[in-house]
Amino acid sequence: MNEQKGEGAARADVIILGGGLVGMTLAIGLARHGLTSVVVDSSDPAATTAQGFDGRASAISTASWNLYTNLGIAEDLRDKGCPIDAIAVTDAMKPGRIDFRPEEGEGSLGRMYANRDLRIAMYAAAAREEAITFITNARVETRERGPHGVTVTLADGQVLKGSLLVGAEGRQSPTRDEAGFAPARWDYGHRAIISGLWHEKPHDNVAWEIFYPAGPFALLPLLDDENGRHRSALVWTVAEKDAAGVLALPEGAFLSEVARRMDGIFGPIELASPRTSYPLNFHHTAKVVADRLALVGDAAHGMHPIAGQGLNVGLRDVAALVEVLSEGARLGLEPGDAQLLARYERWRALDTFMVAGATDVLTRLFGLPGRLPSAIRRFGMAGVQRSPTLKRFFMDEARGMRGKLPALLQA
């Protein structure tokens, strides 16, 4: 990977705006298939990989792990993630929960990683690729797309030229907005409170999704720390109007509220990391391509974290786009070719719509208060618990292993 700063010009097959977990993985995938890229990011990698920058953790599905393996990222991650051997889903810890657990020999349902570790491994893999030019602390001044290519001018005067422009800046993507995409969007009126917990009892590699009317309460397994203390990541959804109060609670009071919702499953708890939060909203674009432009990740579809699928859906975008562009290159087509972009859009349209829609429906269904909705939910969950076919369907969805998979997502 080449780092470029100051005035000058750079030319590549693809210009990627956004060097986060999706944008940089795309660059690595393209490089592995002989395509060059310039990645432009507004942040500083030294800051985003610093201890304490981001307390969030992500569930990496089986399909995403296959992608990381095929791109040479997995080796740097292998000893840092906690397997998810089972998922327990419950309505407010009442009877009638669902336990998703693969058959013996099928492997885990995924792996939990601190986002910081994912970034470190991603940058290490990118550094091994000469086909990637990485420009950091950069601000885009103009984006131009024409019949013969794309041009991006940065605030410091650098001019970047390529065949295809990719918007990978996340939910607030200026590239998407400038191009005139009109995503369906709404605000849930909720905020996710993120923290790490130490707890007395081991989590046994089980992820808990506990649904309360105010929002889901997730406990995600992490590796024990260097002293052998058991750890989990907490993602607690609260109403926006209550969030400031919850964040301002003294540590003891906050832990008391958390413990009450955990119903003692892990024994006494302590805070392992500071509390942070972010607002929850939804957006989904029906179209993800335009002339010499493609969107990936949260720039195209931002969903509720209820099922932990946001990053995984973005990585499926990456695998599909890499396959489409690399196959096009073998046929002599440039990355910005309209036929290739149309194929990428067709491939991703149904999957992203279904996952985004499912997370939205789950959020609303489990948010209905009252005894009758709770009883109906638990009746339905008991039915799923008794049906191996339904459980298999949901587990395959969680692993990202359904449908026509790009080669990079296959073992």
C-alpha positions in Angstrom: 0.0 0.0 0.0 1.3 3.4 -0.9 0.4 6.5 1.2 0.2 9.7 -0.7 0.1 13.2 0.7 0.5 16.7 -0.7 -0.1 18.0 -4.2 0.1 15.8 -7.3 -2.1 13.4 -9.2 -3.0 9.7 -8.9 -4.6 7.4 -11.4 -6.3 4.0 -10.7 -9.0 1.7 -11.9 -11.2 2.6 -9.0 -11.4 5.6 -6.6 -13.0 4.6 -3.3 -14.2 7.4 -1.0 -14.2 6.0 2.5 -11.5 3.8 4.0 -13.5 2.1 6.8 -14.1 -1.6 7.3 -16.0 -1.9 4.0 -14.2 0.6 1.7 -10.7 -0.7 2.6 -11.7 -4.3 2.3 -13.0 -3.5 -1.2 -9.6 -2.1 -2.1 -7.9 -5.3 -0.8 -10.3 -7.4 -2.8 -9.7 -5.4 -6.0 -5.9 -5.6 -5.5 -6.0 -9.4 -5.1 -7.7 -9.5 -8.5 -5.3 -7.2 -10.3 -7.3 -3.9 -10.1 -5.7 -0.7 -8.7 -7.5 1.7 -6.4 -7.0 5.0 -4.6 -8.7 5.1 -1.2 -9.6 8.5 0.3 -10.5 8.8 4.0 -11.1 11.8 6.2 -9.7 10.1 9.3 -6.3 9.2 10.6 -5.6 5.4 10.9 -3.4 6.1 13.9 -6.5 7.6 15.7 -9.0 5.0 14.6 -6.8 2.1 15.7 -5.9 3.7 19.1 -6.9 2.0 22.3 -10.2 3.5 23.4 -11.2 5.1 20.1 -14.1 2.8 19.5 -15.6 0.5 22.0 -17.8 -1.2 19.5 -17.6 -4.9 18.5 -18.9 -6.6 15.4 -20.2 -10.1 14.7 -18.4 -11.5 11.7 -20.6 -14.1 9.9 -19.4 -17.3 8.4 -19.6 -15.8 4.9 -17.6 -12.7 6.0 -15.0 -14.9 7.6 -14.6 -16.7 4.3 -14.1 -13.3 2.7 -11.4 -12.4 5.2 -9.7 -15.7 4.7 -9.7 -15.4 0.9 -8.3 -11.9 1.1 -5.5 -12.8 3.6 -7.0 -10.8 6.5 -8.1 -13.8 8.6 -4.6 -14.8 9.7 -4.2 -11.5 11.6 -7.5 -12.0 13.3 -7.5 -15.7 14.1 -6.5 -15.4 17.8 -8.5 -12.2 18.5 -12.1 -13.2 18.0 -14.5 -15.1 20.2 -16.6 -17.8 18.4 -20.4 -17.6 18.7 -21.3 -21.2 19.4 -25.0 -20.4 20.0 -27.5 -17.5 20.0 -30.3 -17.3 22.7 -33.3 -15.2 21.7 -35.8 -14.3 24.4 -38.7 -11.9 25.0 -37.8 -10.1 28.2 -36.3 -13.3 29.7 -39.7 -15.0 29.8 -40.3 -18.6 29.0 -40.3 -19.6 25.3 -36.9 -18.6 24.1 -35.2 -19.8 21.0 -31.8 -21.4 21.1 -29.8 -21.5 17.8 -27.0 -24.0 18.0 -25.4 -25.7 15.0 -25.0 -29.4 14.8 -21.6 -30.8 16.0 -19.0 -30.4 13.3 -20.7 -27.5 11.6 -18.6 -24.8 13.2 -19.7 -21.6 14.9 -22.4 -19.1 13.9 -19.8 -16.4 13.6 -17.1 -14.6 15.5 -17.1 -11.5 17.7 -14.3 -9.0 17.1 -13.5 -5.6 18.6 -13.8 -3.1 15.7 -10.3 -1.9 16.6 -8.9 -5.4 15.9 -10.7 -5.5 12.6 -9.2 -2.2 11.6 -5.7 -3.2 12.6 -5.9 -6.5 10.6 -7.4 -4.7 7.6 -4.7 -2.1 7.5 -2.0 -4.7 7.8 -3.5 -6.6 4.8 -3.8 -3.4 2.8 -0.1 -2.6 3.5 0.9 -5.7 1.7 -0.9 -4.6 -1.5 1.1 -2.4 -3.9 -2.1 -1.8 -6.0 -3.6 0.4 -3.2 -2.9 4.0 -2.7 -4.2 5.4 0.6 -4.8 9.1 1.2 -5.7 10.0 4.8 -6.9 13.1 6.6 -8.4 14.2 3.3 -11.4 16.2 2.3 -13.1 15.9 -1.1 -13.6 19.2 -2.8 -15.3 18.0 -6.1 -16.5 14.8 -7.7 -16.9 14.6 -11.5 -18.2 11.7 -13.6 -18.1 11.7 -17.3 -18.3 9.4 -20.3 -14.6 8.7 -20.2 -13.9 8.4 -16.4 -14.2 10.0 -13.0 -12.2 12.8 -11.4 -12.0 13.6 -7.7 -10.3 16.8 -6.5 -9.2 17.0 -2.9 -9.0 20.2 -0.8 -5.2 20.1 -0.8 -5.2 20.2 -4.6 -4.6 16.5 -5.4 -6.4 15.3 -8.5 -7.5 11.6 -8.7 -8.6 10.0 -11.9 -10.2 6.6 -12.5 -12.8 4.6 -14.3 -15.2 4.0 -11.4 -16.1 6.0 -8.3 -17.3 4.0 -5.2 -19.1 5.7 -2.3 -18.1 3.9 1.0 -18.3 6.8 3.5 -21.1 5.3 5.6 -24.6 6.5 6.5 -23.9 10.2 5.9 -22.3 9.5 2.5 -21.9 12.9 0.7 -21.2 11.0 -2.6 -24.6 9.3 -2.4 -26.4 12.5 -1.6 -24.6 14.6 -4.3 -25.4 11.9 -6.9 -29.1 12.4 -6.1 -30.0 9.0 -4.7 -33.2 9.2 -2.7 -33.1 6.5 0.0 -36.1 5.6 2.1 -35.2 6.6 5.6 -36.7 7.0 9.0 -35.5 7.5 12.6 -36.4 4.9 15.2 -36.2 7.4 18.0 -33.8 5.1 19.8 -30.1 5.2 20.7 -27.7 2.3 21.2 -25.6 2.4 24.3 -22.4 0.5 23.9 -20.1 -0.8 26.6 -18.0 -3.7 27.7 -18.8 -5.9 30.7 -16.7 -8.1 33.0 -18.8 -10.8 34.6 -18.3 -13.6 37.1 -19.8 -16.5 35.1 -18.5 -17.6 31.7 -20.7 -16.8 28.7 -19.9 -20.2 27.1 -19.6 -18.4 23.7 -23.4 -17.7 23.7 -24.7 -14.4 22.3 -27.9 -13.2 24.0 -30.6 -11.1 22.2 -33.1 -10.1 24.9 -36.1 -8.1 23.6 -37.8 -5.5 25.7 -40.5 -3.1 24.6 -38.1 -0.2 24.8 -35.7 -2.0 22.4 -33.3 -5.0 22.2 -30.7 -5.7 24.8 -27.8 -7.7 23.4 -24.9 -9.4 25.2 -22.2 -10.5 22.7 -19.4 -12.9 23.8 -15.8 -11.6 23.8 -12.6 -13.4 24.6 -11.5 -13.4 28.3 -9.0 -10.7 29.0 -5.3 -11.3 29.8 -6.2 -11.9 33.5 -8.8 -14.5 32.6 -11.8 -12.3 33.4 -14.9 -13.1 31.4 -16.1 -10.4 29.0 -19.1 -9.5 26.9 -20.0 -6.5 24.7 -23.3 -4.8 25.7 -25.5 -3.2 23.1 -28.5 -1.7 24.9 -31.2 0.1 22.9 -33.1 2.9 24.8 -35.5 5.5 23.7 -33.8 8.7 22.6 -35.6 10.7 25.2 -34.1 8.5 27.9 -30.6 8.1 26.5 -29.0 11.2 28.1 -30.3 10.1 31.5 -29.0 6.5 31.1 -25.6 7.8 30.0 -25.4 10.2 32.9 -26.2 7.5 35.6 -23.4 6.9 38.1 -21.5 3.7 37.3 -23.2 1.7 40.1 -26.7 2.8 39.1 -26.0 2.0 35.5 -24.7 -1.5 36.3 -27.7 -2.0 38.5 -30.0 -1.3 35.5 -28.0 -3.5 33.2 -28.0 -6.3 35.8 -31.7 -6.1 36.2 -32.2 -6.7 32.5 -29.7 -9.6 32.5 -31.6 -11.5 35.1 -28.4 -12.9 36.7 -27.3 -15.0 33.8 -23.7 -14.0 34.1 -23.6 -13.3 37.9 -22.1 -10.0 39.2 -20.9 -7.5 36.6 -18.5 -4.6 36.2 -17.8 -2.1 33.5 -14.9 -3.1 31.2 -15.0 0.0 29.0 -16.6 3.5 29.0 -20.2 4.0 27.8 -20.7 5.4 24.3 -23.8 5.7 22.2 -25.1 6.4 18.7 -28.6 7.1 17.2 -30.5 4.4 15.4 -32.1 5.0 12.0 -32.9 3.2 8.8 -32.2 4.0 5.2 -32.2 1.9 2.0 -31.6 3.0 -1.6 -33.5 1.1 -4.3 -30.6 1.9 -6.7 -27.0 1.5 -5.7 -25.4 2.5 -9.1 -25.4 5.4 -11.5 -23.1 6.4 -14.3 -19.6 5.3 -13.2 -20.7 5.2 -9.6 -21.4 2.4 -7.1 -22.4 2.4 -3.5 -21.3 -0.1 -0.9 -22.0 -0.7 2.8 -23.9 1.8 4.9 -23.8 4.4 2.1 -26.4 2.2 0.4 -28.2 0.6 3.3 -28.1 1.5 7.0 -30.1 -0.9 9.3 -30.9 -1.5 12.9 -28.2 -3.5 14.7 -30.8 -5.9 16.0 -29.4 -8.9 14.1 -25.8 -7.7 13.8 -26.0 -7.8 10.0 -24.9 -4.3 9.0 -21.2 -4.9 8.5 -21.8 -8.3 7.0 -24.2 -7.0 4.4 -21.6 -4.4 3.5 -18.9 -7.1 3.1 -21.3 -9.0 0.8 -21.5 -5.9 -1.3 -17.7 -6.0 -1.5 -17.5 -9.6 -2.6 -20.2 -9.1 -5.3 -18.6 -5.9 -6.7 -15.1 -7.5 -6.7 -16.4 -10.5 -8.6 -18.3 -8.4 -11.1 -15.4 -6.0 -11.8 -12.7 -8.7 -12.0 -14.8 -10.8 -14.4 -15.4 -7.7 -16.5 -11.6 -7.0 -16.6 -11.0 -10.5 -17.9 -13.4 -9.7 -20.7 -11.7 -6.4 -21.5 -14.3 -4.2 -19.9 -13.3 -1.2 -17.7 -14.6 -1.0 -14.1 -17.0 1.8 -14.9 -18.8 -0.1 -17.6 -22.6 0.2 -17.3 -23.2 -3.5 -17.9 -21.0 -4.4 -15.0 -22.6 -1.9 -12.6 -26.1 -3.1 -13.6 -25.1 -6.7 -12.8 -23.8 -5.6 -9.4 -27.1 -3.8 -8.6 -29.2 -6.8 -9.7 -27.1 -9.2 -7.5 -27.3 -7.1 -4.4 -30.9 -5.6 -4.7 -32.9 -8.5 -3.2 -30.4 -9.5 -0.4 -30.1 -6.0 0.9 -33.8 -5.3 0.7 -34.7 -8.6 2.5 -32.1 -8.1 5.3 -33.0 -4.4 5.8 -36.7 -5.2 5.8 -36.4 -8.1 8.2 -34.4 -6.1 10.8 -37.0 -3.3 10.5 -39.9 -5.7 11.0 -38.2 -7.4 14.0 -37.6 -4.1 15.6 -41.2 -3.1 15.3 -42.6 -6.5 16.2 -40.6 -6.8 19.5 -41.2 -3.2 20.3 -45.0 -3.7 20.7 -45.8 -3.4 24.5 -48.4 -5.3 26.4 -49.1 -8.9 27.5 -51.0 -10.0 24.4 -48.2 -9.1 21.9 -45.6 -10.7 24.3 -47.7 -13.9 24.5 -48.0 -14.0 20.7 -44.3 -13.4 20.2 -43.4 -16.2 22.7 -45.9 -18.6 21.1 -44.2 -17.9 17.7 -40.8 -18.3 19.2 -41.7 -21.6 20.8 -42.8 -22.8 17.3 -39.5 -21.9 15.8 -37.7 -23.7 18.8 -39.6 -26.9 17.9 -38.9 -26.7 14.1 -35.4 -27.8 13.0 -36.2 -26.6 9.5 -37.0 -23.1 10.6 -34.0 -23.0 12.9 -31.7 -24.1 10.0 -33.2 -21.4 7.8 -32.5 -18.6 10.4 -29.0 -19.9 11.2 -28.1 -20.0 7.5 -29.3 -16.4 7.2 -27.3 -15.3 10.2 -24.2 -17.0 8.6 -24.8 -15.3 5.3 -24.7 -18.6 3.5 -28.0 -18.5 1.6 -28.6 -17.5 -2.0 -26.1 -17.2 -4.9 -22.8 -16.4 -3.2 -19.8 -14.6 -4.8 -16.7 -16.8 -4.8 -15.0 -14.7 -2.1 -17.8 -15.7 0.4 -17.3 -19.4 -0.2 -14.9 -21.5 1.8 
